[in-house]
Amino acid sequence: MGGVYTDAMREPDHNCSSSEDRLTELEIRISHQEAALDDVGAILIRQQKVIDELTRKVDVLNKRLGRALAGADSRFDPDQGPL
């Protein structure tokens, strides 16, 4: 993903000699921006999967801790969790 942003965000070449050249330059920039957007989307999907897994692990640990504390204090409600 490194060079994608550099290429996609560069200034247009104002020395283009024709409308066709400018159109080609814009098409190239759009192509790079689409690739960058695809990369960002893939990163977001991976991050959400990590967040979901970490949330699940925290819930499991919270319940374990709750059960452990419930054994020490019968007034503690393990469904409420310690946190």
PyMOL commands that set and color helices and strands:
alter all, ss='L'
color gray80, all
select helices_A, chain A and resi 2-9+19-72
alter helices_A, ss='H'
color red, helices_A
deselect
rebuild
show_as cartoon
